[in-house]
Amino acid sequence: MSVEAYQGKLLPKERLGDLFDAVARSYRVLGPVARNGSVAIGPVERLEEMAMDYSVTVLPPKEWLHRPVETLFSVTKSLEFEAKEAIASEQPQAIFGLHTCDLTGIRRLDEVFRKHYPDPYYNRRREKTLLVVLNCATPPGPDCFCASMQGGPFAEEGYDVALTDLGDHFLVEAASDAGVAVVSPLQLDDASRESFREKAARKRQSVQKMPKSLNTANLQTILNREISHPRWGELKEECLGCGNCTMVCPTCYCYSVSDKLDLSLSRAERVRTWDSCQLMEFSAVHGGNFRKDRAARFKQWVYHKLNYWIDQYGAEGCVGCGRCIAWCPAKIDITEVIRDVRGGD
């Protein structure tokens, strides 16, 4: 069955395990798992292991595409000098129960790593990743503002399979050949127009319940004008420079590269690790540091997300997931910062 012919099916809730099993037959499944009071994306073997009613995971699923730490290549010194690329044969993986803000985050990373600066490590994983989205029909989390960033709460494109909770059923939509291949063997009934009207109603309800918002109207112009706004100086006394906001962000992609040698000096590895513009060492160059001040580093992060990113990739680098608010030990709220810079708007 083609994607065009597979525009909506109804999956009884008691058959969600059938969909999970269909995915698991071809992919290693990653999904939301409850751990110590929080939820993280990790490997799962059974549907029952997943916490499908979560609002947001601690880390975004980017960690399974753009790895926090990975070896790029190794070098061995023997009778002959040999360098070996470290890309392994990646196993096909499916992220099951992905929320729309994180789908949007992956699509933003695609712009960076697949279009502008092709990265073989990211691409090899991305090409073998199936995305099963769960639209946010449940109440959003306390720090969510995805509706104002076009990051959610419902997916419109870019997924393989999308699920919408309609009560007794899930509305199932497949948007790729891979998605159709997983869903079509289940032989589901066609969705009615009423099902799509119910989906639209639930989307409106989710948007209306969004607890936070960020006004992006004319924001680039305002930020360019307010580069010396006093709020940036105040943040120097609030921000700890810990980098939490960037580490939990679905779209932050900066990394550092280091060479590690063993004690015999016969083998070395080049390792890539996540890095953060909020850390002082990030902007250290020969002869000095061009962003010593914490206010300058925080401002750089905000300006990249909401200003420079648009010029680079055509959309904001923020998807409104609220993780940077939730995991900031100083309780800095980017929506409130922008409201202050806008003069209270």
N, C-alpha and C positions, 0 to 999 in steps of 0.2 A: 504494500500500500504506500502511496506517495505521501509526502508531507502535506501537499495541497489537499488531499482527500482526508487527512487526519487532523481535523480542526477542533475536535472536542469529543471526549468520551466520558462516561460515568463509571466510576470505580466505587463499588460498595466499600464502606470502611473496613468491613471484616475481611476484605480481599487485599488490603494494603500489603500484607505479607506476601501475596502472590507477585506484586510488582517488585518488592524488595528481592525476592528469590530470582525473578527474571533478570534483574540487574546484576545480582551476585553471581549468576552463571557465567557472565562475561567480564566482570570487573571486580577488582578489590574495592569494597565499599568503605567509604569514609562518611561518618555522620556525627550529629550532635550527641555527646555523651556527658552525663552528669558526673562531675568530679568535685568533691569537697565543697559543695554549695554553689559551684559555678558549672558552666557548660563549655566543653571544648570539642573541636572537630577531631575525631580519631577513628582508627579502624574499628569496624563492627562486623560481627558475623551473623547476628540475628536482629530482626526488627525490634524485638523487645528490649534490646540494649540501648536504643536511641531515645533521647528526650525530645520528642517532637513538638512539645508545647513551650519551647524556650523563646526568649525574646532576642538575645544576642549572645554569641559565644565570646570567650575571653580573647582569643586570637582569631583573626579572620582566616578563611581557608587559603589565603595566599601562601601560608607556610607550606602547603603541599604542592605548590607550583614554583615559588621562589623561595628556596629552602633557607632557613636561618643560618645554617652552616653547611657548606659543601666543598668538597675537593674538586678543583677544576682540572688539574693534571698532576702527575707525579713524575719525578726524574730520578733515574738510577745511574750511578756511576760505577761502571765495571770496566771490562776490557773495551767496551763500546758505550758511548753515551746514548741513553735511551729515554725519550719522553713519551709518556702514555696519557692520552686524554682520559678523564675519569668518568665520562658519561656512560652509564650502564644502560642496558636494555630495560627501559622503564616498563613496568607492568601496567596494563590499562587500569585506570581507577575511576570510580564514580563518587562524586560528592552528593550525598542523598540528604534531602531536607535543607538545602541551602536557602537562605533568605535573600530577598531581592537586593538589599543593600550590598550584600557580599557578591552577588552576581554582577552588579554594577561595578564593584571594585575590581573583579576579575577582568571585566571588559575594559576598564581603564588601564590595567596592567598590560592587557593585550596591545593597546595603543603604544605603550612604551617598549615592550619586549618583542612584539611580533611585527610591528610596522616601522617604527622610527629607528630602533636600535635592535635588530634581530638578535636574540640571545638563544643559542642552541640548547642550553640547559633548561631554560624555561619552556621553550617551544617543544622539546621532546616530551615533556610531561603534559603540556597543555593539549597537544594533539591527541593524547591518549586518555583524556579526561572527559567523562560524561557528567553533565550538570543537571541534577534533578532538583528543581526549585520548589519550595513550599511557600506560596504567597502568604503574607502576614494578615490573615483574617482574624487572628486573635489580637487582644489589646497590645499596643506597642510598649516597649520598655520605657522607663522614666526619662531617659536621655535621648530618645529617638527624634530625629527631625528629617528623615529621609524624604518626606513628601516635598519639602521646600528645596531639596537638592536634586530632584528627579532621580533619586536613588531607589525609590520604592513608593509604596509598600507592595505593589503588584508588578510582576515582570511583564514586559511587553514584547521583548525580543532577546536574543542572545543565549537562550537556554536550549537544552535538548528536550527535557520534559518539565512541565509545570503542573503543580497540584494546587487546587483551591478547595478549601474545606467548605462544603455546602451543608453540613449537618450530618446526614446519614451517608452521604456520598462525597467523594472527591471529584471535582471536574478535572479531567486529565487532558492536557494539550501537549502535543509533540511538535517541535519546530525544527527538527533535523532528521536526516536519514537514520542516524544512530538512535535517536529517541523513538522513532517509529519502529525500528527493529526490536527494541525492548518491549514496547507496549502492545504492538499489534497481535502477538500470539495470545494475549489474555482474552481476546474476543469480547471486548466490552461493548455495551450498548451506546448508541449515539446520544450525545447531549442535546437537549432541547433548547429552544430560544429562551425558555423560562430559566434554564440553568445559567445562561450567560447574563440574563437580567439580574439573577441572584448574585452572580459574581460581581457585577458592577455595583450592586447595592452594598455588598460587603467591602468593596474597595472604598467607597465613599465613607462608610462608617469608620474604617481604619484611618483614613486621612483626617477625619473630624476628631478622632481621639488622639492624634499626634500631640504629645505634650510640649514639644519645643518647635521652634521654627527659626530659620535664618533668612533674612531678607536679602536676596541677591540682586535686586533691581538696581541697575547702574552702579554695581558694587566696584567694578574695576576702576571707574572714574573716581569714585569716592576714596578708594584705597590709595590711588596715585596722588590724590590731593592731600590726604591725611597721613602722609608718611612720617610726619613729626608730631602726630597727635600725642597729647600727654598720657594717654592710656598706655602707650607702649612703654614709657618710662616707669609707670606704676607696676607693670608686670615684672620688671626687674626684681622687685621686692617680693613678688609672689611665686614666680616660677622657680622650681628647684633645679632645672636643667637636667632632669633625670632621663629624659628620652622616652618615657612611657607612652606619651601621645603618639610618637612615630612608630613605636614597636607594635602597637595594637591597631594601627591604621591600615585599612584594606588596600590603600594605594601607595603608601610610602615604599619606595623601592631602592633607596640608597644603600650601598654596601661598600665595604673596604676589602682589600686583597692583601694577603700576607704570605710570605714564604717561610715554611717551617722545615728545618733540617734535623736529622737525627744526629746523635752524638758521634757516630762514626764518619759523618760527612759523606756517606755513600748514597744517601737517599734524601730527597726533598719533596715537599708537596706545596702546591699553591692553593691556598684556601680562601674562599669567599665567605664573608659573614655580614649579616645585617649591620648597618651603621645608622647614625642619627645626626641630623643637622642641629639637634639640641645639645649635643655633647661638645665641649670646648675643643677637644682634639680634632673634631671633624673639619674645622676651618683653619687648622694649623698648617702653615706652609713654610717653605724655607725663608727664614728671615722674620717670621712673626706669625700673628694670628689676626685675620681680618674680621673676626666676629667674636671677640672676647666677651662682650657684654651679653648677659642673659636676655635682656630686652631685644637686642638685635637678633639673637638666635630664634626667639619666639616669633618675632615679627617676620623673619625669613620663612618660617614654617607656614604662618597664616597667609602671607603674600604668595607663596608658591601654590598653596592649595586653592586659593580663591581668586588669584589674579594671573600669575605667570603661567599656570597650568592651562588656562584657557587659550593663551597665545600658542602654547606648545602643542596641545593635543585637542583643542576644540571644545572642552568642557571643564568644569571645575574638578579639582582633584579630591574633593570631599563628597562622600556619598550619604552623609547624614546618619551614620550608624550610631553615633554617640559614644563610641568606645573611649575617645580621647577625654571626654568629660568624666565617664565612669571610673577610669583608671588613673586619673590625675590626683596625686596625693595632696596637691595644693587646692583642689576643687576649682580649677580654672575652667570656665565654660565658654567655648568658642562662640556660641550664639550670643552670649551676653557681651563678650568682647566686641563683636561686630556691632551689636546694638549701641554700645557706648561710642564706638568710632563713628557711627552714623548719626550721633547726636540724640540717641534715645529712641530712634525709629526701629 
